[in-house]
Amino acid sequence: MIECLARVLDWQPLYRLWELIVMICKFLWELLRLLSGGGG
């Protein structure tokens, strides 16, 4: 949905920001998993 909006409205900066936020969230999630579970 967000990707469609980004394409239609051509929000390049907002789309880049969204990608950055997603990458940060994934990184934090992996870090949390490592700290809490010891990597499984």
mmCIF file of the N, C-alpha and C atoms, coordinates in Angstrom:
data_MODEL
# 
_entry.id   MODEL 
# 
loop_
_atom_site.group_PDB 
_atom_site.id 
_atom_site.type_symbol 
_atom_site.label_atom_id 
_atom_site.label_alt_id 
_atom_site.label_comp_id 
_atom_site.label_asym_id 
_atom_site.label_entity_id 
_atom_site.label_seq_id 
_atom_site.pdbx_PDB_ins_code 
_atom_site.Cartn_x 
_atom_site.Cartn_y 
_atom_site.Cartn_z 
_atom_site.occupancy 
_atom_site.B_iso_or_equiv 
_atom_site.pdbx_formal_charge 
_atom_site.auth_seq_id 
_atom_site.auth_comp_id 
_atom_site.auth_asym_id 
_atom_site.auth_atom_id 
_atom_site.pdbx_PDB_model_num 
ATOM 1   N N  . MET A 1 1  ? 0.851  -1.203  0.000  1.00 0.00 ? 1  MET A N  1 
ATOM 2   C CA . MET A 1 1  ? 0.000  0.000   0.000  1.00 0.00 ? 1  MET A CA 1 
ATOM 3   C C  . MET A 1 1  ? 0.884  1.249   0.000  1.00 0.00 ? 1  MET A C  1 
ATOM 4   N N  . ILE A 1 2  ? 1.866  1.280   0.910  1.00 0.00 ? 2  ILE A N  1 
ATOM 5   C CA . ILE A 1 2  ? 2.752  2.454   0.992  1.00 0.00 ? 2  ILE A CA 1 
ATOM 6   C C  . ILE A 1 2  ? 3.587  2.579   -0.278 1.00 0.00 ? 2  ILE A C  1 
ATOM 7   N N  . GLU A 1 3  ? 3.988  1.447   -0.841 1.00 0.00 ? 3  GLU A N  1 
ATOM 8   C CA . GLU A 1 3  ? 4.783  1.486   -2.068 1.00 0.00 ? 3  GLU A CA 1 
ATOM 9   C C  . GLU A 1 3  ? 3.960  2.054   -3.227 1.00 0.00 ? 3  GLU A C  1 
ATOM 10  N N  . CYS A 1 4  ? 2.684  1.679   -3.272 1.00 0.00 ? 4  CYS A N  1 
ATOM 11  C CA . CYS A 1 4  ? 1.788  2.202   -4.314 1.00 0.00 ? 4  CYS A CA 1 
ATOM 12  C C  . CYS A 1 4  ? 1.648  3.713   -4.178 1.00 0.00 ? 4  CYS A C  1 
ATOM 13  N N  . LEU A 1 5  ? 1.434  4.165   -2.950 1.00 0.00 ? 5  LEU A N  1 
ATOM 14  C CA . LEU A 1 5  ? 1.307  5.601   -2.709 1.00 0.00 ? 5  LEU A CA 1 
ATOM 15  C C  . LEU A 1 5  ? 2.585  6.325   -3.117 1.00 0.00 ? 5  LEU A C  1 
ATOM 16  N N  . ALA A 1 6  ? 3.723  5.752   -2.756 1.00 0.00 ? 6  ALA A N  1 
ATOM 17  C CA . ALA A 1 6  ? 5.007  6.372   -3.078 1.00 0.00 ? 6  ALA A CA 1 
ATOM 18  C C  . ALA A 1 6  ? 5.182  6.501   -4.592 1.00 0.00 ? 6  ALA A C  1 
ATOM 19  N N  . ARG A 1 7  ? 4.732  5.475   -5.319 1.00 0.00 ? 7  ARG A N  1 
ATOM 20  C CA . ARG A 1 7  ? 4.878  5.522   -6.776 1.00 0.00 ? 7  ARG A CA 1 
ATOM 21  C C  . ARG A 1 7  ? 3.934  6.545   -7.397 1.00 0.00 ? 7  ARG A C  1 
ATOM 22  N N  . VAL A 1 8  ? 2.703  6.554   -6.909 1.00 0.00 ? 8  VAL A N  1 
ATOM 23  C CA . VAL A 1 8  ? 1.695  7.453   -7.498 1.00 0.00 ? 8  VAL A CA 1 
ATOM 24  C C  . VAL A 1 8  ? 2.046  8.911   -7.236 1.00 0.00 ? 8  VAL A C  1 
ATOM 25  N N  . LEU A 1 9  ? 2.447  9.212   -6.003 1.00 0.00 ? 9  LEU A N  1 
ATOM 26  C CA . LEU A 1 9  ? 2.708  10.597  -5.625 1.00 0.00 ? 9  LEU A CA 1 
ATOM 27  C C  . LEU A 1 9  ? 4.163  10.995  -5.826 1.00 0.00 ? 9  LEU A C  1 
ATOM 28  N N  . ASP A 1 10 ? 5.011  9.995   -6.139 1.00 0.00 ? 10 ASP A N  1 
ATOM 29  C CA . ASP A 1 10 ? 6.438  10.231  -6.376 1.00 0.00 ? 10 ASP A CA 1 
ATOM 30  C C  . ASP A 1 10 ? 7.097  10.890  -5.181 1.00 0.00 ? 10 ASP A C  1 
ATOM 31  N N  . TRP A 1 11 ? 6.857  10.290  -4.007 1.00 0.00 ? 11 TRP A N  1 
ATOM 32  C CA . TRP A 1 11 ? 7.460  10.805  -2.777 1.00 0.00 ? 11 TRP A CA 1 
ATOM 33  C C  . TRP A 1 11 ? 8.802  10.121  -2.561 1.00 0.00 ? 11 TRP A C  1 
ATOM 34  N N  . GLN A 1 12 ? 9.807  10.480  -3.345 1.00 0.00 ? 12 GLN A N  1 
ATOM 35  C CA . GLN A 1 12 ? 11.111 9.847   -3.211 1.00 0.00 ? 12 GLN A CA 1 
ATOM 36  C C  . GLN A 1 12 ? 11.691 10.001  -1.805 1.00 0.00 ? 12 GLN A C  1 
ATOM 37  N N  . PRO A 1 13 ? 11.765 11.225  -1.251 1.00 0.00 ? 13 PRO A N  1 
ATOM 38  C CA . PRO A 1 13 ? 12.353 11.378  0.088  1.00 0.00 ? 13 PRO A CA 1 
ATOM 39  C C  . PRO A 1 13 ? 11.597 10.592  1.147  1.00 0.00 ? 13 PRO A C  1 
ATOM 40  N N  . LEU A 1 14 ? 10.277 10.609  1.085  1.00 0.00 ? 14 LEU A N  1 
ATOM 41  C CA . LEU A 1 14 ? 9.471  9.906   2.082  1.00 0.00 ? 14 LEU A CA 1 
ATOM 42  C C  . LEU A 1 14 ? 9.679  8.399   1.961  1.00 0.00 ? 14 LEU A C  1 
ATOM 43  N N  . TYR A 1 15 ? 9.785  7.917   0.717  1.00 0.00 ? 15 TYR A N  1 
ATOM 44  C CA . TYR A 1 15 ? 9.994  6.494   0.481  1.00 0.00 ? 15 TYR A CA 1 
ATOM 45  C C  . TYR A 1 15 ? 11.355 6.055   1.019  1.00 0.00 ? 15 TYR A C  1 
ATOM 46  N N  . ARG A 1 16 ? 12.386 6.892   0.809  1.00 0.00 ? 16 ARG A N  1 
ATOM 47  C CA . ARG A 1 16 ? 13.735 6.602   1.329  1.00 0.00 ? 16 ARG A CA 1 
ATOM 48  C C  . ARG A 1 16 ? 13.690 6.549   2.853  1.00 0.00 ? 16 ARG A C  1 
ATOM 49  N N  . LEU A 1 17 ? 12.973 7.509   3.437  1.00 0.00 ? 17 LEU A N  1 
ATOM 50  C CA . LEU A 1 17 ? 12.849 7.570   4.891  1.00 0.00 ? 17 LEU A CA 1 
ATOM 51  C C  . LEU A 1 17 ? 12.156 6.316   5.408  1.00 0.00 ? 17 LEU A C  1 
ATOM 52  N N  . TRP A 1 18 ? 11.109 5.878   4.711  1.00 0.00 ? 18 TRP A N  1 
ATOM 53  C CA . TRP A 1 18 ? 10.375 4.675   5.103  1.00 0.00 ? 18 TRP A CA 1 
ATOM 54  C C  . TRP A 1 18 ? 11.291 3.456   5.048  1.00 0.00 ? 18 TRP A C  1 
ATOM 55  N N  . GLU A 1 19 ? 12.090 3.334   3.979  1.00 0.00 ? 19 GLU A N  1 
ATOM 56  C CA . GLU A 1 19 ? 13.043 2.227   3.854  1.00 0.00 ? 19 GLU A CA 1 
ATOM 57  C C  . GLU A 1 19 ? 14.036 2.247   5.001  1.00 0.00 ? 19 GLU A C  1 
ATOM 58  N N  . LEU A 1 20 ? 14.514 3.441   5.362  1.00 0.00 ? 20 LEU A N  1 
ATOM 59  C CA . LEU A 1 20 ? 15.470 3.588   6.456  1.00 0.00 ? 20 LEU A CA 1 
ATOM 60  C C  . LEU A 1 20 ? 14.845 3.132   7.770  1.00 0.00 ? 20 LEU A C  1 
ATOM 61  N N  . ILE A 1 21 ? 13.599 3.543   8.010  1.00 0.00 ? 21 ILE A N  1 
ATOM 62  C CA . ILE A 1 21 ? 12.892 3.156   9.241  1.00 0.00 ? 21 ILE A CA 1 
ATOM 63  C C  . ILE A 1 21 ? 12.730 1.639   9.304  1.00 0.00 ? 21 ILE A C  1 
ATOM 64  N N  . VAL A 1 22 ? 12.371 1.020   8.184  1.00 0.00 ? 22 VAL A N  1 
ATOM 65  C CA . VAL A 1 22 ? 12.197 -0.436  8.147  1.00 0.00 ? 22 VAL A CA 1 
ATOM 66  C C  . VAL A 1 22 ? 13.515 -1.142  8.446  1.00 0.00 ? 22 VAL A C  1 
ATOM 67  N N  . MET A 1 23 ? 14.618 -0.642  7.853  1.00 0.00 ? 23 MET A N  1 
ATOM 68  C CA . MET A 1 23 ? 15.928 -1.246  8.106  1.00 0.00 ? 23 MET A CA 1 
ATOM 69  C C  . MET A 1 23 ? 16.317 -1.140  9.570  1.00 0.00 ? 23 MET A C  1 
ATOM 70  N N  . ILE A 1 24 ? 16.061 0.014   10.172 1.00 0.00 ? 24 ILE A N  1 
ATOM 71  C CA . ILE A 1 24 ? 16.377 0.223   11.584 1.00 0.00 ? 24 ILE A CA 1 
ATOM 72  C C  . ILE A 1 24 ? 15.546 -0.712  12.458 1.00 0.00 ? 24 ILE A C  1 
ATOM 73  N N  . CYS A 1 25 ? 14.267 -0.856  12.138 1.00 0.00 ? 25 CYS A N  1 
ATOM 74  C CA . CYS A 1 25 ? 13.392 -1.744  12.912 1.00 0.00 ? 25 CYS A CA 1 
ATOM 75  C C  . CYS A 1 25 ? 13.872 -3.188  12.820 1.00 0.00 ? 25 CYS A C  1 
ATOM 76  N N  . LYS A 1 26 ? 14.257 -3.624  11.624 1.00 0.00 ? 26 LYS A N  1 
ATOM 77  C CA . LYS A 1 26 ? 14.760 -4.985  11.450 1.00 0.00 ? 26 LYS A CA 1 
ATOM 78  C C  . LYS A 1 26 ? 16.038 -5.187  12.251 1.00 0.00 ? 26 LYS A C  1 
ATOM 79  N N  . PHE A 1 27 ? 16.914 -4.191  12.207 1.00 0.00 ? 27 PHE A N  1 
ATOM 80  C CA . PHE A 1 27 ? 18.172 -4.285  12.940 1.00 0.00 ? 27 PHE A CA 1 
ATOM 81  C C  . PHE A 1 27 ? 17.919 -4.379  14.439 1.00 0.00 ? 27 PHE A C  1 
ATOM 82  N N  . LEU A 1 28 ? 17.025 -3.538  14.950 1.00 0.00 ? 28 LEU A N  1 
ATOM 83  C CA . LEU A 1 28 ? 16.706 -3.556  16.377 1.00 0.00 ? 28 LEU A CA 1 
ATOM 84  C C  . LEU A 1 28 ? 16.065 -4.881  16.770 1.00 0.00 ? 28 LEU A C  1 
ATOM 85  N N  . TRP A 1 29 ? 15.214 -5.431  15.899 1.00 0.00 ? 29 TRP A N  1 
ATOM 86  C CA . TRP A 1 29 ? 14.546 -6.705  16.179 1.00 0.00 ? 29 TRP A CA 1 
ATOM 87  C C  . TRP A 1 29 ? 15.575 -7.833  16.265 1.00 0.00 ? 29 TRP A C  1 
ATOM 88  N N  . GLU A 1 30 ? 16.530 -7.856  15.328 1.00 0.00 ? 30 GLU A N  1 
ATOM 89  C CA . GLU A 1 30 ? 17.573 -8.868  15.338 1.00 0.00 ? 30 GLU A CA 1 
ATOM 90  C C  . GLU A 1 30 ? 18.434 -8.731  16.585 1.00 0.00 ? 30 GLU A C  1 
ATOM 91  N N  . LEU A 1 31 ? 18.753 -7.498  16.958 1.00 0.00 ? 31 LEU A N  1 
ATOM 92  C CA . LEU A 1 31 ? 19.559 -7.239  18.141 1.00 0.00 ? 31 LEU A CA 1 
ATOM 93  C C  . LEU A 1 31 ? 18.831 -7.724  19.398 1.00 0.00 ? 31 LEU A C  1 
ATOM 94  N N  . LEU A 1 32 ? 17.544 -7.440  19.451 1.00 0.00 ? 32 LEU A N  1 
ATOM 95  C CA . LEU A 1 32 ? 16.737 -7.860  20.596 1.00 0.00 ? 32 LEU A CA 1 
ATOM 96  C C  . LEU A 1 32 ? 16.700 -9.382  20.699 1.00 0.00 ? 32 LEU A C  1 
ATOM 97  N N  . ARG A 1 33 ? 16.547 -10.051 19.544 1.00 0.00 ? 33 ARG A N  1 
ATOM 98  C CA . ARG A 1 33 ? 16.541 -11.522 19.523 1.00 0.00 ? 33 ARG A CA 1 
ATOM 99  C C  . ARG A 1 33 ? 17.871 -12.078 19.995 1.00 0.00 ? 33 ARG A C  1 
ATOM 100 N N  . LEU A 1 34 ? 18.959 -11.476 19.561 1.00 0.00 ? 34 LEU A N  1 
ATOM 101 C CA . LEU A 1 34 ? 20.282 -11.932 19.977 1.00 0.00 ? 34 LEU A CA 1 
ATOM 102 C C  . LEU A 1 34 ? 20.472 -11.770 21.481 1.00 0.00 ? 34 LEU A C  1 
ATOM 103 N N  . LEU A 1 35 ? 20.059 -10.611 21.997 1.00 0.00 ? 35 LEU A N  1 
ATOM 104 C CA . LEU A 1 35 ? 20.252 -10.320 23.419 1.00 0.00 ? 35 LEU A CA 1 
ATOM 105 C C  . LEU A 1 35 ? 19.370 -11.207 24.296 1.00 0.00 ? 35 LEU A C  1 
ATOM 106 N N  . SER A 1 36 ? 18.158 -11.442 23.865 1.00 0.00 ? 36 SER A N  1 
ATOM 107 C CA . SER A 1 36 ? 17.202 -12.170 24.716 1.00 0.00 ? 36 SER A CA 1 
ATOM 108 C C  . SER A 1 36 ? 17.339 -13.686 24.575 1.00 0.00 ? 36 SER A C  1 
ATOM 109 N N  . GLY A 1 37 ? 17.556 -14.167 23.339 1.00 0.00 ? 37 GLY A N  1 
ATOM 110 C CA . GLY A 1 37 ? 17.561 -15.608 23.120 1.00 0.00 ? 37 GLY A CA 1 
ATOM 111 C C  . GLY A 1 37 ? 18.923 -16.199 22.859 1.00 0.00 ? 37 GLY A C  1 
ATOM 112 N N  . GLY A 1 38 ? 19.947 -15.348 22.735 1.00 0.00 ? 38 GLY A N  1 
ATOM 113 C CA . GLY A 1 38 ? 21.271 -15.867 22.440 1.00 0.00 ? 38 GLY A CA 1 
ATOM 114 C C  . GLY A 1 38 ? 21.369 -16.430 21.022 1.00 0.00 ? 38 GLY A C  1 
ATOM 115 N N  . GLY A 1 39 ? 20.532 -15.938 20.117 1.00 0.00 ? 39 GLY A N  1 
ATOM 116 C CA . GLY A 1 39 ? 20.574 -16.383 18.726 1.00 0.00 ? 39 GLY A CA 1 
ATOM 117 C C  . GLY A 1 39 ? 19.878 -17.699 18.494 1.00 0.00 ? 39 GLY A C  1 
ATOM 118 N N  . GLY A 1 40 ? 19.093 -18.169 19.451 1.00 0.00 ? 40 GLY A N  1 
ATOM 119 C CA . GLY A 1 40 ? 18.337 -19.386 19.277 1.00 0.00 ? 40 GLY A CA 1 
ATOM 120 C C  . GLY A 1 40 ? 19.087 -20.595 19.836 1.00 0.00 ? 40 GLY A C  1 
# 
